[in-house]
Amino acid sequence: MNADGGELLIGVEDDGQVTGVPYADSDIVTLLNAPQTHIFKGQQLPLIFNTKVMIDGQVVLFFQVDKGISSIYQLTDGRCVRRKDKATMPADFREIQMERQEQRSREYDRQFVDGATVSDLDTQLIQQLANDYFIGLSVERYLQQAGLAEYAINGLRLRRAAVLLFAKDINRWNPYSQIRILRVNGTSLRTGENYNVLSDEFIQGNILNLIEDGWNRLRVYLVSKTEFSTDAKFEPKFLYPEGACFEALINAIAHRDYSTHNGIEIYIYDNRLEVRNPGALLSTITIDDLKEQQGIHESRNVLIAKILRENKYMRELGEGIRRIFELMKNEQSTPEFYSNGNSFWVTLRHK
């Protein structure tokens, strides 16, 4: 129930021999009722079968249960367990919760959206990409070729990736496709009367607009001063390498968890910049992998990353993290990473 679901035959040995259940009818009823009586109060297993069958003249009990998706199931004493091979192993409730959230987030951009049509998308923007993809390609055909839509009996069905990338009104489909930029006065965020946020700005839009608008707004906060250059021009001097900040922003937009009710948050302190990305780091990647710059990469949002890669916003080779390291090394600083069950942070510090 907390693993992958499965089937259970009572009265059949591991080698396939049918030995039957040599119990009275009342005891068999007790066994058949176990999925109700031996589960935590108020929970209902995703049970398909619990029935008595006859095989070779022997009574056999057959149970079949689906994988639990909507709940994490507990025994009557509150314990949470998992099946591993032939053993029942204790399980961490939070670990199962995180795994399921990750699975939902990995599937999110590939799901179909009921009610969404091409008219809900920025067709002018899509046509530009379609022309780069193949001259003369229609919007509908491009969406199909890119894996963002499929034709069905009732017409073209759009995947969430298409809506997230190109929606004209993103608030209708995902109001959390947004970036929040907070400029903090000091090196820590205070509350109440000591609340020290100087500015709090929201940028909302589809992914492609979010990249452009988000970067234009963030870039303003990165300038420390404007100097008169040797070629008699005024030039902005940045607290952080522009490339490192842009990579951190693209990473957040491309790989965040869009199934959660949170947006990207960027905190600009006096001594550092933090990009907080909704969704924990994928379980297949560790903080040490990032620190060791092994080039390990995996996309939570496969279709979104594909479109951004094809249109040269990113390369999806694990190169972004390495580029951040290289650029920050030139500033004699090292990027920092943090991940918990809810978010992933990139921190850049300056002198």
N, C-alpha and C positions, 0 to 999 in steps of 0.2 A: 504493500500500500504506500509506503514511503520510498520505495525504490522504483521499479519499472512495472509493477503489477505482475500477474502471472497466474499459473494454474497449480492446484494442489489436489493430489489424489490420495485419499486415506484408504488403505487396504491394498495398495500396490507397492511392492518393495522396489528398492533402487535398481535392482537388476531386471525389473519388469515383471516379476512373478506376481500373479494375483492371489493374495492370501485372504482378502476380505476383512470385514469388520465384525468380529464375533461378540457384538454387544446387544443388549436388549433394545427394543424399540424406544424406550424412554431415554436411554443413554444416547442413541443415535440422534434423537430430537435435540438433546442438549448440545451435541457436537454441531449440528446444523444451525443452531441458534447462536453459536459462538461469535459470528461476525457482528451480532447485535449486543450480546451480553458481555463480551470481553473487550469492548471498545469504550473510550472515555465518554462520559455522559454528554449527550447533545450532539455527538458526531455520528455521521452515517457514511459507511464505507461505500466506495464506488463498486459495489458488488454486482457481478453479472449472473453468476450461478452459485447456488449452494443447494445441492440436490443429491438424492440417493439413486444410484444406478446399479444394475445387475450386470456383471461381467463374468462369463464362464461360471454362472450359477452362484457367484459370490456377491455379497453386498459391498459396494464401494461408494465412498462419499466423494463428490466432486465439487470443488470450489474454484471459481475464477473471479479475479478482481482486477480492475483497471488501475493504472498508475494514478495515484492521488495528485490532482492538479489544483483544486480549489482549496484544499485544506492540508494541514500536516496532522497526521493521525497519532493518537496516544492510546496507551493501554489504560485499563481502569484505574491503575495507581498513578497515572500521570506520566509514566515513562514514555519516551519517544524512542522507537527502535527501527532498525532496518534489517532487511534480509541480505546476508552476504554468503553466497554459496549455500551451505546447509545450516548456517548459524544465524541466530537472531542477535544482532549487535546493537548496543546503545548508540543513539545518534544525538547530535547537538541540534536542537530545534532551530537555532539561529543559522547554522550551516546549511540546513535544508532550505530554509527560507531564502538565503542568499543565492543558492544554486538555482532555485526556481525563478527568482527574479531575473537572474542572468539569462536563463533559458527564454523567458518571456521577452527580454530585451533583444536577444539575438534574432528572434522571429519577427519583431515588431515591424521593421521596414519592408518586410516581404508580404505582409498581410494585405488582403484586399479591403478597400474602403467602400462601404455601402453608401450609395447616393452621390459619390463624387464623379464628376464628368470632366471632359476636356475643357469645357467652358469655365470651370472653376480654376483653371491653371493660367499662368502667364504664357499664352501661346506665342507671343512675340519673342520672349526669351527662349522658349523651347525651339522655335524655328531657327534662331541664331545657332544654337547648338547642333540642330539637325543639319544645317548647311555645312557646318564644319565636319560633321560626321560623314555626310554624303550629299552632294549637290542635288537638289530637287526632291529630297526626302520630305514627306509630309510629317506634320506633328504627330499624328496617330501612328504612322509607321515607325517614326523614331522611338516613340514610347515603347512600342513592341520590340524593336530591335535591341533597345537598351535593357529590356527585361522589366520595365516599369509598368507594363500593362499587358493584358491578354484579352483577346476577343472571346466573348461567350454568346449565348443565345440572345441575351438582352443587350448586346453591344459591348463596347470596350470597358473592361473593368480595370480600374487604377489601383496600383499598390500604394501603400502608405509612403514609400520612398518618393513616388511621383508628387504626391501632395506636399510632403515636407520640403522637397526641392523647389517646386514651382508654383505653389498655391498663390492665388491673388490675395485671398483673405486668410492668412494662416491662423488667425484667431478663431476662425470657425472650425478648424480641424485639429489644431494643436496650439492652444494659447501659451504653452510653455516653450515654444520655439523662440527663445529670447536670450538676450545677454543683459546682465545688470552690472554696471560699472560703479563702484563706490570709491571715492577718494577720501581716505582716512587721515585725519590730522594726528600724526604720531606713529608709533610702532605697534599699537594694539588697539582693538576695537572696544570702546567703552559703551555703557548703557545708561539709561535714566537721565539724570541731570547732567551727567558727564559725557553724554553721547557726542562723539567727535567726528561724525561723517560730514565732510565739507560739501560733497555733492553726491547725488544718488540718481543715476541715469539708466533708463530702460531702452533697449533697442529690440524691436520685434520684427519678424518677417520670415519669409521662406529662407531656406538654407543659403541659396546663392546671394540673396539680398543681405542676409545676416552677415555673411563674410565681408561684403563690401562696406556696409554701413557700420558694422561692429569694428572693423579695422580703422575706418576713418575717424570714429569717435575715440577709440583707444589710443590711437597715435597722438592725439592732442595731449593726452596725459603723460606721454613719455618724454616730452621736450622739457629739458631743464632750463635752457636759455638759448638765445639767438646771438651768434657771434658774427663779426665782420671777417670774412675769409680773405685769404691772400689774393684771390682773383676779384676783389672788390664787390663781393656779393654777400648778402646776409644769409647765413646757413643755420638751421636748427641743430643744437647739440642734444643728443638723446641720453637719458639715464641708462637705458638698456639697449642692447643691439636690436634694431628693428626686426631683423630676420628671426631672432630667437622668440620675440613676442608674437610675431605673425605665425610661426610654427606652433606655438602653444595655443593660440586661438584656433587655428585650423584643426589641430588635434582634438580640441574640446568639441568643436562643432561636428566633426566627422564621426567621432567615436563615443560621444555621450549617449546616455540611455534616454531615448525619446519616449519611453513608455512611462516614465515617472513624472510626477507633478512638480517639477522643479526646472529652472532654467540655469544657464551658465552664469556664474558669479565671478567677477574680477575685482579683487581688492587691491587698491594702490596705497600702500603705506609709505611713510617717509623713507624707509630703508629697503623695501622689497615690493614685489608684485606677485600676487597669488591668483592663479586661474583655477577655479573650482568647477569641476566637471561632474554633472549628475551621473551617477552610476559608478560602482566600484570597478577597479581594474579587473579585467577578465581573469578568470581563475587559471587560464593557461599561461599567463604572463605574471612575473613577479617583479617587485621593486628592484631586486638584485639584477634581474635581466636587463632592466632599463639602465641601471647604474653601470653595468659592465659593457653597455653599448654593443650588445651582440647582434643587433639588427633584427631581433625577434619582433614579429608584427602579426597581428590578427585583428580583423575588423569586426566589431559588434554589428555595425550596419553595413552589410555587404554591398547592397545596391547603391546606397548613398556614397560609400567610398569609391565604388566603381565609376560613378559619374564624375566625382571630383577628380579622380585619377585621369580619366579620359580627357578632361578639360583642363588638365595641368595645374589644378589647385594643390595637388599633392601627388606623391609618387607611390605611397603605400609599400615601401620597402624597409620600413623601420628607420628610414633616413631622417625623419623629422627630429627624433630624439637625439640622434647623433649630431645633427646640425645645431641643435640648441646647445649641446655640450661644447662643440667647437667654438661657437660664437661667444659663449659665456667664458670659455677659457681665455679668449683674447682680452676679456675684461677682468681676468684673474678672479673669477668666481665660478662656482659649480652649481648647477641646477639641483633642486631638491624635489623629491617625489613622496607623496603620501596617499594611502588608500585605506578606506574603511568600508563598512557595508553599504554606505550610501553615496560616496563620492570619491573622486580622484583629483589630487591637487598637484599642480606644478608651481614651484616657487622659484623666482629669480631675484637675486639680491644685487645691490649696487653699493658702491663705496661713498 
